[in-house]
Amino acid sequence: MTEPTPAVLEPSGLDQEQPTETEAPEMLEISVNSASEVDTALEEAIEHVKVAANNHRTGILVTRIRPGGYIVQAHSAVPHGLVRQRNDPEGN
């Protein structure tokens, strides 16, 4: 029996507790292999993107782009302090 592959966060190098303002990514792409990984991976990505969102006074948009694939980004269409979710507009 093989062990499940952990969630992938891009860009790599997100092993620090909290990124500094200059290192904070404005967008991360998340890939998970099982439904049990989704919440943890998204929560971690939101914490990293939150620094950039606060810096730019925007909210965070989580977009499902495919099964097991998400983009988490600071987005000006989302009011500061909020997290919104949507499915890919292409219907994937």
Contact map, one row per residue, 1 for C-alpha under 8 A:
11100000000000000000000000000000000000000000000000000000000000000000000000000000000000000000
11110000000000000000000000000000000000000000000000000000000000000000000000000000000000000000
11111000000000000000000000000000000000000000000000000000000000000000000000000000000000000000
01111100000000000000000000000000100000000000000000000000000000000000000000000000000000000000
00111110000000000000000000000000100000000000000000000000000000000000000000000000000000000000
00011111000000000000000000000001100010000000000000000000000000000000000000000000000000000000
00001111100000000000000000000111100010001000000000000000000000000000000000000000000000000000
00000111110000000000000000000111000000000000000000000000000000000000000000000000000000000000
00000011111101000000000000011110000000001000100000000000000000000000000000000000000000000000
00000001111100000000000000011100000000000000000000000000000000000000000000000000000000000000
00000000111111000000000010011000000000000000000000000000000000000000000000000000000000000000
00000000111111000000000000000000000000000000000000000000000000000000000000000000000000000000
00000000001111110000000000000000000000000000000000000000000000000000000000000000000000000000
00000000101111110010000000000000000000000000000100000000000000000000000000000000000000000000
00000000000011111000000000000000000000000000000000000000000000000000000000000000000000000000
00000000000011111110000000000000000000000000000000000000000000000000000000000000000000000000
00000000000000111110000000000000000000000000000000000000000000000000000000000000000000000000
00000000000000011111000000000000000000000000001100000000000000000000000000000000000000000000
00000000000001011111111100000000000000000000000100100000000000000000000000000000000000000000
00000000000000000111111100000000000000000000000000100000000000000000000000000000000000000000
00000000000000000011111100000000000000000000000000110010000000000000000000000000000000000000
00000000000000000011111100000000000000000000000000000000000000000000000000000000000000000000
00000000000000000011111110000000000000000000000000000000000000000000000000000000000000000000
00000000000000000011111111000000000000000000000110110000000000000000000000000000000000000000
00000000001000000000001111110000000000000000000110010000000000000000000000000000000000000000
00000000000000000000000111110000000000000000000010011000000000000000000011000000000000000000
00000000000000000000000011111000000000000000000010000000000000000000001111000000000000000000
00000000111000000000000011111100000000000000100010000000000000000000001110000000000000000000
00000000111000000000000000111110000000000000000000000000000000000000111100000000000000000000
00000011110000000000000000011111000000001100100000000000000000000001111100000000000000000000
00000011100000000000000000001111100000000000000000000000000000000001110000000000000000000000
00000111000000000000000000000111111011001000000000000000000000000001100000000000000000000000
00011110000000000000000000000011111010000000000000000000000000000001000000000000000000000000
00000000000000000000000000000001111111000000000000000000000000000001000000000000000000000000
00000000000000000000000000000001111111000000000000000000000000000001000000000000000000000000
00000000000000000000000000000000011111100000000000000000000000000000000000000000000000000000
00000110000000000000000000000001111111111000000000000000000000000000000000000000000000000000
00000000000000000000000000000001011111111100000000000000000000000001000000000000000000000000
00000000000000000000000000000000000111111110000000000000000000000000000000000000000000000000
00000000000000000000000000000000000011111111000000000000000000000000000000000000000000000000
00000010100000000000000000000101000011111111100000000000000000000000000000000000000000000000
00000000000000000000000000000100000001111111110000000000000000000000000100000000000000000000
00000000000000000000000000000000000000111111111000000000000000000000000000000000000000000000
00000000000000000000000000000000000000011111111100000000000000000000000000000000000000000000
00000000100000000000000000010100000000001111111110000000000000000000000100000000000000000000
00000000000000000000000000000000000000000111111111000000000100000000000100000000000000000000
00000000000000000100000000000000000000000011111111100000000000000000000000000000000000000000
00000000000001000110000110000000000000000001111111110000000000000000000000000000000000000000
00000000000000000000000111110000000000000000111111111000000100000000000111000000000000000000
00000000000000000000000000000000000000000000011111111100000100000000000001000000000000000000
00000000000000000011100100000000000000000000001111111110000000000000000000000000000000000000
00000000000000000000100111000000000000000000000111111111000000000000000001000000000000000000
00000000000000000000000001000000000000000000000011111111111100000000000001100001000000000000
00000000000000000000000000000000000000000000000001111111111000000000000000000001100000000000
00000000000000000000100000000000000000000000000000111111110000000000000000000000000000000000
00000000000000000000000000000000000000000000000000011111110000000000000000000000000000000000
00000000000000000000000000000000000000000000000000001111111000000000000000000001000000000000
00000000000000000000000000000000000000000000000000001111111100000000000001111111100000000000
00000000000000000000000000000000000000000000000000001100111110000000000001111111111100000000
00000000000000000000000000000000000000000000010011001000011111000000000111100101111100000000
00000000000000000000000000000000000000000000000000000000001111100000001111100100001111000000
00000000000000000000000000000000000000000000000000000000000111110000011110000000001111000000
00000000000000000000000000000000000000000000000000000000000011111000011100000000000011110000
00000000000000000000000000000000000000000000000000000000000001111111111000000000000011110000
00000000000000000000000000000000000000000000000000000000000000111110111000000000000000110001
00000000000000000000000000000000000000000000000000000000000000011111110000000000000000010001
00000000000000000000000000000000000000000000000000000000000000011111100000000000000000000000
00000000000000000000000000000111111001000000000000000000000000010111110000000000000000000000
00000000000000000000000000001111000000000000000000000000000000011111111000000000000000000000
00000000000000000000000000001110000000000000000000000000000001111101111100000000000000000000
00000000000000000000000000111100000000000000000000000000000011111000111110000000000000000000
00000000000000000000000000111100000000000100110010000000000111100000011111000000000000000000
00000000000000000000000001110000000000000000000010000000000111000000001111100000000000000000
00000000000000000000000001100000000000000000000011011000011110000000000111110000000000000000
00000000000000000000000000000000000000000000000000001000011110000000000011111100000000000000
00000000000000000000000000000000000000000000000000000000011000000000000001111110000000000000
00000000000000000000000000000000000000000000000000000000011000000000000000111110000000000000
00000000000000000000000000000000000000000000000000000000011110000000000000111111011100000000
00000000000000000000000000000000000000000000000000000000011000000000000000011111110000000000
00000000000000000000000000000000000000000000000000001100111100000000000000000111110000000000
00000000000000000000000000000000000000000000000000000100011100000000000000000011111000000000
00000000000000000000000000000000000000000000000000000000001100000000000000000111111100000000
00000000000000000000000000000000000000000000000000000000001111000000000000000100111110000000
00000000000000000000000000000000000000000000000000000000001111000000000000000100011111000000
00000000000000000000000000000000000000000000000000000000000011110000000000000000001111100000
00000000000000000000000000000000000000000000000000000000000011110000000000000000000111110000
00000000000000000000000000000000000000000000000000000000000000111000000000000000000011111011
00000000000000000000000000000000000000000000000000000000000000111100000000000000000001111111
00000000000000000000000000000000000000000000000000000000000000000000000000000000000000111111
00000000000000000000000000000000000000000000000000000000000000000000000000000000000000011111
00000000000000000000000000000000000000000000000000000000000000000000000000000000000000111111
00000000000000000000000000000000000000000000000000000000000000001100000000000000000000111111
